[in-house]
Amino acid sequence: MEVHHHSHHPKKWKEYITEFLMLFLAVTLGFFAENLREHYVEKEREEKFIQIVHEDLLNDINSLHKIDSLYIIRIAKEDSLINFLSNPDFNKTNDLYYLARVNSVRNFFHHSTNGFQQLKNAGGLRLIEDIDIIKRIQAYENSVDEIDELQKLTEDLLMNYREKMATMFRGDIFKQMYTNPKGVQSDKFSRPTTNPNLMSTNKADINELLIKALYVHNNTINILEKSRKINLEAKELDKLLINQYHLNH
């Protein structure tokens, strides 16, 4: 039996070029399609991160507004305590007990960190194309670190202040004054109705408490100034994010 082989004509060079171009085009289109898909996914991640940062900033702005109100009241009460200790009147110890006690508590600003932490931990900053936004976010976090340091200093200063209070004031009176645990700052305490005696009226003790109260007072003023600066930074950064990413207010 004879076997007939089909003859294959050699391809023309134009056919090879056409096949090559079609293969090249397919690979190139696939490459661009994959790049577009990755860009879309990363853009979507960026916008989600920014949305959470936007929510953090709104929380911070609200917290800073409350801190501003509380610190205005606090500074006034610290002024009253400092004036009293500068010219003590031991016939009005109910005022001294009240002012000394309310100024021993503290109210701190707590930064909302959900979006900021995700940006750092997930490498989200690299997704942001606008360099100005990256710089603004980093500058804002630096400012938050600065107020954190001031608040830590307040804690140390108040510890020294409270230790001195323990040598001068009666603990049973402070216990009676603590009538509203859920209150804010001075609202927690009631002013004594009598003029309870002090553990010490020594001039050196009064002077030491005065100096410690002055240290706390100066730091309170610094925190208020810093909180107002941060509040302005938060509003400016949030406005930038809203405009850049078309966020809902």
C-alpha positions in Angstrom: 0.0 0.0 0.0 1.3 3.4 -0.9 1.3 6.2 1.7 0.7 9.6 0.3 2.4 12.4 2.4 0.8 15.8 2.3 3.3 18.4 1.1 3.7 21.5 3.3 4.5 24.7 1.6 6.9 26.9 3.5 5.3 30.0 5.0 6.1 33.3 3.6 8.1 35.7 5.7 5.0 38.0 5.9 3.0 35.2 7.6 5.7 34.9 10.2 5.7 38.6 10.8 1.9 38.6 11.1 1.9 35.8 13.6 4.7 37.5 15.6 2.8 40.8 15.6 -0.4 39.1 16.7 1.3 37.3 19.5 3.1 40.4 20.6 -0.1 42.4 20.5 -1.9 39.7 22.6 0.9 39.7 25.2 1.1 43.5 25.3 -2.7 43.9 25.7 -2.6 41.3 28.5 0.1 43.2 30.2 -1.7 46.5 30.0 -5.0 44.9 31.1 -3.2 43.4 34.2 -1.6 46.8 34.9 -5.0 48.5 34.6 -6.6 46.0 36.9 -3.8 46.4 39.5 -4.1 50.2 39.2 -7.8 50.0 39.8 -7.4 47.8 42.8 -4.8 50.0 44.3 -6.9 53.1 43.6 -9.8 51.5 45.4 -7.6 50.6 48.4 -6.3 54.2 48.5 -9.8 55.7 48.5 -10.8 53.3 51.3 -7.8 54.3 53.4 -8.5 58.0 52.8 -12.1 57.5 53.8 -11.1 56.1 57.2 -8.5 58.9 57.6 -11.3 61.4 56.9 -13.4 59.8 59.7 -10.4 59.9 62.0 -10.0 63.6 61.4 -13.7 64.3 62.0 -13.3 62.4 65.4 -10.2 64.4 66.2 -11.8 67.7 65.3 -14.7 66.9 67.6 -12.4 65.8 70.4 -10.2 68.9 70.1 -13.3 71.1 70.3 -14.2 69.5 73.6 -10.7 69.8 74.9 -10.7 73.5 74.0 -13.9 74.1 76.1 -12.6 72.0 79.0 -9.2 73.7 79.1 -10.7 77.2 79.0 -12.6 76.2 82.2 -9.5 74.5 83.6 -7.2 77.4 83.1 -9.7 79.7 84.9 -9.9 77.3 87.9 -6.1 77.0 88.0 -5.8 80.8 88.0 -8.2 80.9 91.0 -6.2 78.3 92.8 -2.9 80.1 92.2 -4.4 83.4 93.4 -5.7 81.7 96.5 -2.4 80.0 97.3 -0.6 83.3 96.7 -2.8 85.0 99.3 -4.3 82.2 101.4 -7.4 82.8 103.5 -7.7 79.9 105.9 -11.2 81.0 106.8 -12.3 79.9 103.3 -10.8 76.5 103.1 -13.9 75.1 101.4 -12.7 77.1 98.3 -9.2 75.8 98.7 -10.3 72.2 99.0 -12.5 72.5 96.0 -10.0 74.2 93.7 -7.1 71.9 94.8 -9.2 68.8 94.1 -10.7 69.8 90.7 -7.3 70.8 89.4 -5.8 67.4 90.3 -7.8 65.7 87.5 -6.9 65.8 83.8 -8.6 65.6 80.4 -6.5 64.5 77.5 -6.9 64.6 73.7 -7.0 61.0 72.3 -6.0 60.8 68.6 -8.3 58.6 66.4 -5.8 56.3 64.7 -7.8 53.7 62.7 -7.0 55.1 59.2 -3.6 56.5 60.1 -2.5 53.1 61.4 -3.8 51.3 58.4 -2.0 53.6 56.1 1.3 52.9 57.8 0.9 49.2 58.6 -0.4 48.3 55.1 2.0 50.5 53.2 -0.9 52.7 52.2 1.2 55.9 51.9 2.8 54.5 48.8 -0.6 54.4 47.2 -1.1 58.1 47.5 0.2 59.9 44.4 -0.2 63.5 45.7 3.1 64.3 47.6 1.4 67.3 49.3 -1.1 65.0 50.9 1.6 62.6 52.2 3.5 65.6 53.7 0.3 66.9 55.3 -0.5 63.6 56.9 3.0 63.2 58.2 3.1 66.7 59.6 -0.3 66.2 61.3 1.0 63.0 63.0 4.1 64.9 64.1 1.9 67.5 65.7 -0.1 64.8 67.5 3.1 63.3 68.8 4.0 66.7 70.2 0.7 67.1 72.1 1.1 63.5 73.4 4.5 64.5 74.9 2.9 67.5 76.6 0.1 65.3 78.0 2.7 62.9 79.4 4.4 65.8 81.0 1.1 66.9 82.5 0.7 63.4 84.1 4.1 63.7 85.7 3.5 67.2 86.9 0.1 66.2 88.4 1.7 63.3 90.1 4.0 65.6 92.0 1.1 68.0 92.7 -1.1 65.2 94.1 1.7 63.9 96.3 2.0 67.4 97.9 -1.8 67.5 98.3 -1.6 64.4 100.3 0.4 66.2 103.0 -1.9 69.1 103.2 -5.5 68.0 102.7 -7.8 65.6 104.6 -8.6 62.5 102.6 -12.0 62.1 104.3 -13.1 65.5 103.0 -12.0 64.6 99.5 -14.0 61.4 99.7 -17.1 63.4 100.7 -16.6 65.8 97.8 -16.6 63.0 95.2 -20.3 63.0 94.6 -20.6 62.6 90.8 -18.2 60.0 89.3 -19.7 60.3 85.8 -19.2 64.0 85.7 -16.6 65.9 83.7 -13.7 67.6 85.5 -15.1 69.9 88.2 -18.6 68.4 87.8 -17.3 65.3 89.7 -16.9 67.2 92.9 -19.0 69.2 95.3 -17.6 72.1 97.2 -17.5 71.5 101.0 -20.3 73.2 102.9 -18.1 73.9 105.9 -14.5 75.2 106.1 -12.6 71.9 107.0 -9.2 72.3 108.5 -6.0 71.6 106.6 -3.4 69.0 107.6 -0.8 71.8 107.3 -0.9 75.6 107.0 2.9 75.8 106.9 4.1 78.6 104.6 6.7 76.3 103.0 4.0 73.7 102.2 1.7 76.3 100.8 4.6 77.7 98.6 5.5 74.2 97.4 2.0 73.5 96.4 1.8 76.9 94.6 5.0 76.2 92.6 3.7 72.7 91.6 0.3 74.2 90.6 2.2 76.8 88.5 4.0 74.1 86.6 0.8 72.3 85.8 -0.9 75.6 84.8 1.9 76.5 82.4 1.7 73.1 80.8 -2.1 73.4 80.5 -1.7 76.6 78.6 0.8 74.9 76.2 -1.6 72.0 75.6 -4.4 74.4 74.8 -2.3 76.3 72.3 -1.1 73.1 70.7 -4.6 71.6 70.5 -5.8 74.7 68.7 -2.9 74.4 66.2 -3.7 70.7 65.6 -7.4 71.5 65.2 -6.5 73.9 62.4 -4.2 71.4 60.8 -6.9 68.7 61.0 -9.5 70.9 59.3 -7.1 71.9 56.5 -6.0 68.3 55.9 -9.6 67.1 55.9 -10.6 69.9 53.4 -7.8 68.8 51.2 -8.9 65.1 51.3 -12.5 66.1 50.6 -11.6 68.1 47.5 -9.0 65.6 46.2 -11.1 62.4 46.7 -14.6 63.9 46.4 -15.6 62.7 49.9 -18.9 63.3 51.5 -18.8 66.0 54.2 
